[in-house]
Amino acid sequence: MKIYKVINNNMVSIKNSNGQEVMLKGLSIGFNKRPNDLVDQEKIEQKFVLESESTARRFQEMIVDVDNDVIEVCMSIIAKLKEESELSLSDTIYITIIDHIVNLIDRLKLGIFFDNSILWDIKRIYPVEYQLGLNVINELNKKLNYQFETNEAYFIALHIVNSELSNNMQETYQLTRVINDICDIVASDLQTTFSEDDYYYNRFIIHLRYMLEKRNVQFNEENEADVQLLETLSAQHPQAEKTVDKISQYIHLITKNKLGKEQKLYLIIHLAQMMKNIDFEKEHERS
């Protein structure tokens, strides 16, 4: 295993069989080393792949300019996040989160603060990623001499979503906005509000996210059974059908994709469950 680049005393890179640059981190792994020298494999503590040359170049530029202690802490926290999380995360998360933390530290030094509370819907739409983001912030506060606000977890969650979807931040914002708008349509039609611990509502959001992440929401062939079941449920739940029609029109307006009958079917099922739960809660309050 030969060294491709020496990044610093504690990091080198190699090229794998696919031609991708693989970063190797370990104490003194790059000390007195040059390209084409053999890697001391006993010193490898951590490895990760940066899929493109531009990503690798950005990472190398970043770690040259950033305090080594910050880099070490961030990489340790991110490695733990990737190892313990059940999510499949791209290694680009090393760049995005470290870059965010570095910029955040610069803002703190200059006394510049942003109101991240405008992203509060992230907690509702991406609860798992938000909790992971909160864990990252808590770990940073323990290990660095800075006090980061907990609402920075919203942005960390977005970076995790980006890494999970291989999206960019703009696409994630778009997805979040669409889900939020659909939730507003549902709340308005059902004349209710939803809490964070509403089981059926959270299931509905998870289904929306899964559906919209497919990029083309009409991804299954429609069979006769789906058509018949959709007609039956639409007749049984006319309010749910009207709401799904509004959702379908909105999705078509924003994404130019159309909902198939199968997707309408699943949305009506979710809405019918939510409406049944709302009626139950109202009845419980009256009794």
Sequence and secondary structure as in RCSB ss.txt:
>XXXX:A:sequence
MKIYKVINNNMVSIKNSNGQEVMLKGLSIGFNKRPNDLVDQEKIEQKFVLESESTARRFQEMIVDVDNDVIEVCM
SIIAKLKEESELSLSDTIYITIIDHIVNLIDRLKLGIFFDNSILWDIKRIYPVEYQLGLNVINELNKKLNYQFET
NEAYFIALHIVNSELSNNMQETYQLTRVINDICDIVASDLQTTFSEDDYYYNRFIIHLRYMLEKRNVQFNEENEA
DVQLLETLSAQHPQAEKTVDKISQYIHLITKNKLGKEQKLYLIIHLAQMMKNIDFEKEHERS
>XXXX:A:secstr
 B SEEEETTEEEEE TTS EEEEE TTTTTT  TTSB  GGG  EEEEE SHHHHHHHHHHHHHS HHHHHHHH
HHHHHHHHH SS   TTHHHHHHHHHHHHHHHHHHT    GGGGTHHHHH HHHHHHHHHHHHHHHHHSSS   G
GGHHHHHHHHHHHHHT  HHHHHHHHHHHHHHHHHHHHHHT    TT HHHHHHHHHHHHHHHTSSS  S   HH
HHHHHHHHHHH HHHHHHHHHHHHHHHHHHS    HHHHHHHHHHHHHHHHHHHHHHHHHH 
